[in-house]
């Protein structure tokens, strides 16, 4: 069964390029694309895609409002934001709205294919540059905390913050992907979060993970 995708992107050329690239992947199918988030909740409810790719800056109804609309009506639908590097404040607004991943448009390519696969398996698709933006926003605002994470759980979280896929974390840690998933489930419980992006944001906010 194919992973079905809906795209919200106002740049016509990029929207078409994304559709062509993803449709070339045998297990993916772009079932629809839109230039803005007008009626985004209705579109997603009617089409029930497995995942949504969303630009932040769009006319009429932007991506942040789009995330809110979709999450209210289809909370289980994962949404990966496609952003430009300068979108600091908007990135945080998207986090608060419930987006499940964040990729820089400059990194779109094979990374997007892996990001979709990771997000579908519960991973966090976060470009390292965006993680640094989150870190800089939280720096000096909160005291460092550990939340009772074990050494191995902290190591897994560090790699999650660095934007590593489950597959890479497993390879780097010399464990199976199922073991990585087990660690991440424990991390979610200890941090009291429900998604990988929330875990990354909390890890940076409370300096569980230090980044240079």
PEHU-V17421 format. One record per backbone hydrogen bond with DSSP energy under -0.5 kcal/mol. CO is the residue of the C=O (numbers start at 1). NH is the residue of the N-H. E is the energy in kcal/mol with one decimal. If there is no record, write none. Layout:
# PEHU-V17421
[[CO/NH/E] [CO/NH/E]]
This chain:
# PEHU-V17421
[[2/4/-0.7] [3/29/-2.1] [4/50/-1.3] [4/51/-1.6] [5/31/-2.3] [5/32/-1.0] [6/53/-2.4] [7/9/-0.5] [7/34/-2.6] [8/55/-2.8] [10/12/-0.8] [11/15/-3.0] [12/16/-2.5] [13/17/-2.4] [14/18/-3.0] [15/19/-2.0] [16/20/-2.5] [17/21/-2.7] [18/22/-2.6] [19/23/-2.4] [20/24/-1.0] [22/25/-1.3] [24/26/-0.6] [25/28/-2.2] [27/3/-3.6] [29/5/-2.6] [29/31/-0.8] [32/7/-1.9] [34/9/-2.8] [37/40/-2.1] [39/43/-2.6] [40/44/-2.4] [41/45/-2.2] [42/46/-2.4] [43/47/-2.3] [44/48/-2.6] [50/78/-0.7] [51/6/-1.7] [52/80/-2.9] [53/8/-2.6] [54/82/-3.0] [56/58/-0.9] [56/63/-2.7] [56/64/-0.5] [59/61/-2.3] [61/37/-2.2] [62/66/-2.0] [63/67/-2.5] [64/68/-1.8] [65/69/-2.4] [66/70/-2.6] [67/71/-3.0] [68/72/-1.7] [69/73/-1.5] [70/74/-3.9] [74/77/-1.9] [76/78/-0.6] [78/52/-2.4] [79/81/-0.5] [79/100/-2.7] [79/101/-1.0] [80/54/-2.7] [81/83/-0.6] [81/103/-2.7] [82/56/-0.9] [83/105/-3.2] [84/87/-1.8] [86/88/-1.7] [87/91/-2.4] [88/92/-1.6] [89/93/-2.0] [90/94/-2.3] [91/95/-2.1] [92/96/-2.2] [93/97/-1.7] [94/98/-1.0] [94/99/-2.2] [95/98/-0.8] [100/125/-0.7] [101/81/-3.1] [102/127/-2.1] [103/83/-3.0] [104/107/-1.9] [105/108/-1.3] [109/112/-1.0] [109/113/-1.2] [110/114/-2.1] [111/115/-2.3] [112/116/-2.4] [113/117/-1.9] [114/118/-2.9] [115/119/-2.8] [116/120/-2.3] [117/121/-1.1] [118/123/-3.6] [119/122/-1.6] [123/125/-0.5] [124/126/-1.0] [125/102/-3.8] [127/130/-1.0] [127/131/-1.9] [128/132/-1.9] [129/133/-1.4] [130/134/-2.2] [131/135/-2.4] [132/136/-2.6] [133/137/-1.7] [134/138/-1.7] [135/139/-1.9] [138/141/-2.2] [138/142/-0.6] [146/149/-1.3] [150/154/-2.5] [151/155/-2.1] [152/156/-2.4] [153/157/-2.4] [154/158/-2.5] [155/159/-1.7] [156/160/-2.0] [157/161/-2.6] [158/162/-1.6] [159/164/-2.6] [160/163/-1.5] [165/169/-2.6] [166/170/-2.6] [167/171/-2.1] [168/172/-3.0] [169/173/-2.0] [170/174/-0.8] [170/175/-2.3] [171/174/-0.6] [176/180/-1.8] [177/181/-2.6] [178/182/-2.0] [179/183/-2.3] [180/184/-2.6] [181/185/-2.3] [182/186/-1.9] [183/187/-2.3] [184/188/-2.6] [185/189/-2.0] [186/190/-2.5] [187/191/-2.6] [188/192/-1.2] [188/193/-2.0] [195/199/-1.9] [196/200/-2.3] [197/201/-2.4] [198/202/-2.4] [199/203/-2.5] [200/204/-2.0] [201/205/-2.5] [202/206/-2.5] [203/208/-1.9] [203/209/-1.4] [204/207/-0.8] [206/145/-2.4]]
